[in-house]
Amino acid sequence: MKSGSAANRGIIKNSVIHSEQSRTRFVIVMLSFVAIYGIYRTVLPIVNSVAVGLFVFSVTLFMLLFEYRMLRVLVRCETMEQNEPHIFLRSLQLILECLYPIVLMVLLLAFTPVNPYLLLVSPAYILILILIAASVLRLRSDSTFLCGIFGTISYGVLVLYVVNHAGRDIESPFAIENYFVLVFLLLLTTGVSVYITRLMRQYLDLAVTEVETRRQHELVQKDLEIARGIQQSLLPGKDAKFSEYELAGFSRAALKTGGDYYDWQLLDNSHLILTIADATGHGIGPALMTTACRAYMRAILDRQKEPEVLMQKLNRLIHEDMPAGKFVTFALVDLDFNKHEVLFLSAGHAPHLLIRDRTGEVEKIGAQGIPLGISDHQDFDPPVIRQIEKNDILVMLSDGVFEVENKKGKKLGLVQLTDCILKKKHLPAVELVDEISVYLDNYLEGQLPGDDMTLVIIKRI
């Protein structure tokens, strides 16, 4: 795949070549009219001079053949992705086009008795103006400048020759100063054409940069969509049922990918391990950190089932990979189906909510240690152990859920979220999670969340 700068250069080169093709076609059409005029003057000569028409036709035919050859070279460069035309061809085309109107004037001056002052204001002068203006389509300010200066100097020399020699004994129909005004007009046209060329090239460069930026953005978005799909596929599912317990959860990233995750894994017929994590920040970096966290946890869980030892091993692994100043809050719950008992061990991830159905009491369970990844070794306070009674609900969540803000910038808060859960606590776990998700959407009022949101419900039935 081409790099961005190489791709940009290719687009600009093709745009310049395409523009030059258009300019060359325009010149061919213009020359065709001049050739027809040469044939016309050959048949109906001025003052019986057939040579004039033949000269005009011959010179114009030569120019037509050259321009047609140049057009074929330009087309080949675009369609076959060859290099740009050689500098010699470009230079030769520029010189011939600038000399062409002057050669016509000189031929008419040498072979017709027409007043030389009238030749200076003949249609050939208009050809010089048109060719200078058309040089803008080269999209090269240096070429436009050279075309204008060369044409102006050539015409200026011809004016001096007519004034001082060819027209010295002939009366001019206009004031002599007017011819030098025409020279100045060519010079002015050159300056304007150079300015327009630079503007067009700047706009071309900006347009190409914008296209490349959009293309890169689309590629990044496509990659992020793939990463999002992979991250979502690593979640255990929306709901599940084990023994007398219903589980349900959701994880919603603030961006395409997020720094939150949740997981559950059945160890045996009597134990279920639930984990939830929140890496600092949100986006692809935190997503990679939590993905690594999940992989490490699943890898060591088969060999070690002691919660404190699990957390210490996980912390060491995370610390080795974690960039400076970054960390992961992590919580582990060991649910014993036989004893109807849960064990909480949290590394900076709090609070958990334990909602008692019989009394309506809500217990907030805090953390037993600092987040993972800050130090290569850390100790934890003893885990919290609680009994789970029928219809009790355990809520595990990231801070992005209760810190969500509405359009006025007001945070939802843990109290208001708890009230929402209490009103719907009679529902099955999966329906309760859906109700909470809808409640959060309504609170956001159509906005995107400012942080990743993850929530897991465990309910004994």
C-alpha positions in Angstrom: 0.0 0.0 0.0 1.3 3.5 -0.8 2.1 5.8 2.0 -0.1 8.8 2.5 2.5 11.2 1.0 3.2 9.0 -2.0 -0.5 8.6 -2.7 -1.0 12.3 -2.5 1.8 12.9 -4.9 0.2 10.4 -7.3 -3.1 12.1 -7.1 -1.6 15.6 -7.7 0.5 14.3 -10.6 -2.6 12.8 -12.3 -4.6 16.0 -11.6 -1.8 18.1 -13.2 -1.6 15.7 -16.2 -5.4 15.8 -16.7 -5.4 19.6 -16.5 -2.6 19.7 -19.1 -4.6 17.4 -21.3 -7.5 19.9 -21.2 -5.2 22.8 -21.9 -3.6 21.0 -24.9 -7.0 20.0 -26.3 -8.1 23.7 -26.1 -4.9 24.8 -27.9 -5.6 22.1 -30.6 -9.1 23.5 -31.2 -7.8 27.1 -31.4 -5.1 26.1 -33.8 -7.6 24.2 -36.0 -9.5 27.5 -36.5 -6.2 29.2 -37.4 -5.4 26.4 -39.9 -8.8 26.8 -41.5 -8.2 30.5 -41.7 -4.8 29.8 -43.4 -6.6 27.6 -46.0 -9.1 30.3 -46.5 -6.4 32.9 -47.2 -4.7 30.5 -49.6 -7.8 30.3 -51.7 -8.7 34.0 -51.2 -5.3 35.6 -50.6 -4.7 39.1 -49.2 -3.4 41.3 -52.0 -2.7 38.3 -54.2 -0.3 36.8 -51.8 -0.9 33.0 -51.7 2.3 32.6 -49.7 0.8 34.2 -46.6 -2.0 31.6 -46.4 0.5 28.8 -47.1 2.9 30.0 -44.4 0.1 30.4 -41.9 -1.3 27.0 -42.7 2.1 25.3 -42.7 3.2 26.8 -39.3 -0.1 26.0 -37.8 -0.1 22.5 -39.1 3.3 21.9 -37.6 2.0 23.2 -34.3 -1.1 21.0 -34.6 1.0 17.9 -35.1 3.2 18.7 -32.2 0.3 19.5 -29.8 -1.4 16.3 -30.9 1.8 14.3 -30.2 2.0 16.0 -26.8 -1.6 15.1 -26.1 -0.9 11.5 -26.8 2.1 11.6 -24.4 0.0 13.1 -21.7 -2.8 10.5 -22.1 -0.2 7.7 -22.0 1.2 9.2 -18.7 -2.2 9.1 -17.1 -3.6 5.8 -18.4 -0.4 3.7 -18.2 0.8 5.4 -14.9 4.1 6.3 -16.5 6.2 9.2 -15.3 5.3 12.7 -16.3 6.4 14.0 -19.7 10.1 14.8 -19.9 11.1 18.3 -19.0 12.4 18.8 -22.6 9.0 18.1 -24.1 7.4 20.5 -21.6 9.9 23.2 -22.3 9.7 22.7 -26.1 5.9 23.0 -26.0 6.1 26.2 -23.9 8.6 27.8 -26.3 6.8 26.8 -29.5 3.5 28.1 -28.2 5.0 31.4 -27.1 6.8 31.9 -30.5 3.9 30.8 -32.6 1.9 34.1 -32.6 5.1 36.1 -33.0 6.1 33.9 -36.0 2.7 34.6 -37.6 3.2 38.4 -37.1 6.7 38.2 -38.6 5.5 36.3 -41.6 2.8 38.8 -42.3 5.3 41.6 -41.7 7.7 40.1 -44.2 5.3 39.0 -47.0 2.5 41.4 -47.0 2.3 45.2 -47.5 -0.1 45.5 -44.5 0.7 48.4 -42.2 3.1 46.9 -39.6 1.4 48.9 -36.8 -1.9 47.1 -37.6 -0.1 43.8 -37.3 0.7 44.7 -33.7 -3.0 44.8 -32.9 -4.0 41.9 -35.2 -5.6 38.7 -33.9 -2.1 37.2 -33.3 -1.8 39.5 -30.3 -5.0 38.0 -28.9 -3.4 34.6 -29.4 -0.6 35.6 -27.1 -3.1 36.7 -24.4 -5.1 33.5 -24.8 -2.0 31.2 -24.5 -0.7 33.1 -21.4 -4.2 32.7 -19.8 -4.4 29.0 -20.9 -1.0 28.3 -19.3 -2.8 28.5 -15.9 -4.1 24.9 -16.7 -0.5 23.7 -16.4 -0.9 24.2 -12.6 2.7 25.2 -12.4 3.4 28.8 -11.6 6.9 28.6 -12.9 5.7 27.5 -16.3 3.0 30.2 -16.4 5.6 32.8 -15.5 8.0 31.7 -18.2 5.2 31.5 -20.8 4.1 35.0 -19.9 7.5 36.6 -19.7 8.7 34.9 -22.9 5.6 36.0 -24.8 5.8 39.5 -23.4 9.5 39.9 -24.3 9.0 38.5 -27.8 6.1 40.9 -28.4 8.0 43.8 -26.9 11.0 43.2 -29.2 8.6 43.1 -32.2 7.1 46.4 -31.1 10.5 48.0 -30.8 11.5 46.7 -34.2 8.3 48.1 -35.8 8.6 51.5 -34.1 12.3 51.9 -34.9 12.6 50.2 -38.3 9.7 48.7 -40.1 7.2 51.4 -39.3 9.6 54.4 -39.1 8.4 55.9 -42.4 4.8 54.8 -41.9 2.2 56.7 -40.0 0.7 54.8 -37.1 -3.1 54.8 -36.7 -2.7 55.0 -33.0 -0.4 56.8 -30.6 2.9 55.0 -30.2 2.5 54.8 -26.5 -0.5 52.5 -27.0 1.7 49.7 -28.3 3.8 49.8 -25.1 0.5 49.7 -23.2 -0.2 46.4 -25.0 3.2 45.2 -23.8 2.3 46.2 -20.2 -1.1 44.4 -20.6 0.7 41.2 -21.5 2.9 41.6 -18.4 -0.2 42.3 -16.3 -1.9 39.2 -17.7 1.2 37.2 -16.8 1.1 38.4 -13.2 -2.6 37.6 -12.8 -2.1 34.2 -14.4 0.7 33.3 -12.1 -1.4 34.4 -9.1 -4.4 32.3 -10.3 -2.1 29.3 -10.9 -0.7 29.5 -7.4 -4.3 29.6 -6.0 -5.4 26.7 -8.1 -2.4 24.7 -7.0 -3.0 25.5 -3.4 -6.7 24.5 -3.7 -5.6 21.3 -5.4 -3.1 20.5 -2.6 -5.8 21.2 0.0 -8.4 19.1 -1.8 -6.0 16.2 -2.1 -5.0 16.5 1.6 -8.7 16.5 2.5 -9.4 13.5 0.4 -6.4 11.6 1.9 -7.5 12.7 5.4 -11.0 11.4 4.8 -9.6 8.2 3.4 -7.4 7.6 6.4 -10.3 8.5 8.7 -12.5 5.9 6.9 -9.7 3.3 7.3 -9.3 4.1 11.0 -13.1 3.9 11.5 -13.2 0.5 9.7 -10.4 -0.8 11.9 -12.2 0.5 15.0 -15.4 -1.2 13.9 -13.4 -4.5 13.6 -11.8 -3.9 17.0 -15.2 -3.1 18.4 -16.7 -6.3 17.0 -13.8 -8.3 18.5 -14.1 -6.6 21.8 -17.9 -7.2 22.0 -17.4 -10.9 21.0 -15.1 -11.3 24.0 -18.0 -10.5 26.4 -19.7 -13.5 27.8 -23.2 -12.6 26.5 -26.1 -10.5 27.6 -27.5 -13.0 30.1 -27.1 -16.4 31.5 -28.5 -18.7 34.2 -26.6 -20.9 36.7 -28.3 -22.9 39.4 -30.5 -20.5 41.3 -28.9 -17.4 39.8 -29.7 -15.1 36.9 -26.9 -13.1 35.3 -27.2 -10.2 32.9 -25.0 -7.3 31.8 -24.0 -4.8 29.2 -20.9 -2.8 28.3 -21.2 0.3 26.2 -18.1 2.2 24.9 -18.0 6.0 24.8 -16.1 5.6 21.5 -15.9 2.7 19.0 -13.8 0.8 21.6 -13.8 1.2 25.3 -11.7 0.5 28.4 -14.4 -1.5 30.3 -15.2 -5.2 30.2 -17.0 -7.8 32.2 -16.7 -11.5 32.2 -18.0 -14.6 34.0 -16.6 -18.1 34.0 -17.9 -21.3 35.6 -15.2 -23.1 37.6 -17.1 -26.1 38.5 -20.7 -27.0 39.4 -20.6 -24.9 42.6 -18.5 -21.8 41.8 -18.8 -18.9 39.4 -16.1 -16.2 39.0 -17.3 -12.8 37.8 -14.9 -10.0 36.9 -15.3 -6.4 35.9 -12.6 -3.9 34.9 -12.2 -0.3 33.9 -8.9 1.0 32.4 -8.1 4.7 32.6 -9.4 6.6 29.6 -11.4 5.2 26.7 -10.6 4.2 23.2 -8.3 1.7 21.5 -5.5 1.9 24.2 -7.6 1.1 27.2 -9.4 -1.5 25.1 -6.1 -3.3 24.5 -5.3 -3.1 28.3 -8.6 -4.6 29.4 -8.4 -7.3 26.7 -5.0 -8.2 28.0 -6.4 -8.2 31.5 -9.2 -10.6 30.5 -6.7 -12.9 28.8 -4.4 -13.0 31.8 -7.3 -13.6 34.2 -8.6 -16.6 32.2 -5.1 -18.0 31.8 -4.2 -18.0 35.5 -7.7 -18.9 36.7 -7.2 -22.5 35.7 -4.1 -22.8 37.9 -5.0 -20.7 40.8 -8.4 -20.3 42.5 -7.4 -18.4 45.6 -8.7 -14.8 45.1 -5.9 -12.9 46.8 -3.2 -14.9 44.9 -5.1 -14.5 41.7 -5.2 -10.7 42.1 -1.5 -10.5 43.0 -0.5 -12.5 39.9 -2.8 -10.5 37.7 -1.3 -7.2 39.1 2.2 -8.3 38.3 1.3 -9.2 34.7 -0.6 -6.0 34.2 2.2 -3.9 35.7 4.7 -5.3 33.2 2.5 -4.2 30.3 1.0 -1.0 31.7 2.4 2.4 30.4 3.5 4.8 33.1 0.6 6.7 34.8 -2.0 4.2 33.6 -3.9 1.6 35.7 -6.9 -0.7 35.7 -9.5 -0.9 38.4 -10.6 -4.5 38.8 -13.1 -6.4 40.8 -13.6 -10.1 41.3 -16.6 -11.9 42.8 -16.6 -15.6 43.7 -20.1 -16.9 43.9 -20.7 -20.2 45.7 -23.9 -21.8 44.5 -24.0 -24.3 47.4 -23.4 -21.9 50.2 -25.2 -19.0 48.5 -22.2 -16.9 49.4 -20.3 -14.2 47.5 -16.7 -13.2 48.1 -15.7 -9.7 47.0 -12.2 -8.6 46.2 -11.7 -5.3 44.5 -8.6 -3.4 43.3 -9.8 0.2 43.3 -13.1 -0.7 41.6 -16.0 0.4 43.8 -18.7 0.5 44.8 -20.6 -2.7 44.4 -24.3 -2.7 45.4 -25.9 -5.5 47.4 -29.7 -5.0 47.4 -31.7 -7.0 50.0 -35.1 -7.9 48.7 -36.6 -8.5 52.2 -35.6 -5.2 53.8 -34.9 -3.0 50.8 -31.5 -2.3 52.3 -28.7 -1.2 49.9 -25.1 -2.0 51.0 -22.2 -0.3 49.3 -19.2 -2.5 49.2 -15.9 -0.7 48.7 -12.4 -1.7 47.4 -9.8 -3.8 49.3 -6.8 -2.5 47.4 -5.4 0.0 44.9 -5.9 -0.4 41.2 -3.8 -2.9 39.2 -0.7 -1.9 37.4 0.5 0.9 39.7 3.0 -1.2 41.6 4.6 -4.5 40.8 3.5 -5.8 44.2 0.5 -4.9 46.4 -1.4 -6.4 49.3 -5.1 -6.5 49.8 -7.4 -6.2 52.7 -9.3 -9.4 53.6 -12.1 -10.0 51.0 -15.7 -9.2 51.9 -18.0 -12.2 52.2 -21.8 -11.9 52.2 -24.7 -14.3 52.1 -27.2 -14.0 49.2 -30.8 -14.6 50.0 -33.7 -15.2 47.7 -34.4 -12.3 45.3 -31.3 -10.4 46.5 -29.5 -8.5 43.8 -25.8 -7.8 43.4 -24.9 -4.9 41.1 -21.3 -4.6 39.7 -20.7 -1.5 37.6 -18.2 1.0 36.3 -18.2 4.6 37.4 -19.3 5.7 33.9 -22.8 4.4 34.7 -23.6 6.7 37.6 -21.4 9.6 36.5 -23.3 9.9 33.2 -24.3 13.5 32.5 -27.4 15.1 30.8 -27.4 18.0 28.5 -27.2 20.4 31.4 -24.0 18.8 32.7 -25.7 17.2 35.7 -24.5 13.8 36.8 -26.9 11.0 37.4 -25.4 10.0 40.7 -25.4 6.7 42.6 -28.4 7.5 44.6 -30.6 8.2 41.6 -29.3 5.1 39.9 -30.0 3.0 43.0 -33.6 4.3 43.1 -34.1 3.2 39.5 -32.9 -0.3 40.4 -35.1 -0.5 43.5 -38.2 0.4 41.5 -37.5 -2.4 39.0 -35.9 -5.0 41.3 -38.8 -7.4 41.0 -37.9 -8.0 37.3 -35.7 -10.8 36.0 -32.1 -9.9 35.7 -32.1 -9.5 31.9 -35.2 -7.2 32.0 -33.7 -5.2 34.8 -30.6 -4.6 32.8 -32.7 -3.5 29.8 -34.7 -1.1 32.0 -31.4 0.4 33.3 -30.1 0.8 29.8 -33.2 2.6 28.7 -33.1 4.8 31.8 -29.5 5.8 31.0 -30.4 6.6 27.4 -33.3 8.8 28.5 -31.0 10.6 30.9 -28.4 11.2 28.2 -31.1 12.9 26.1 -29.6 11.7 22.8 -26.0 12.5 23.7 -23.1 10.1 23.6 -21.8 9.1 27.0 -18.7 10.8 28.2 -17.2 7.6 29.6 -17.5 3.8 29.0 -20.5 2.2 30.8 -20.6 -1.3 32.1 -23.1 -3.0 34.5 -23.6 -6.6 35.6 -26.6 -7.8 37.6 -26.6 -11.1 39.7 -29.9 -12.1 41.1 -30.9 -15.1 43.1 -34.2 -16.5 42.1 
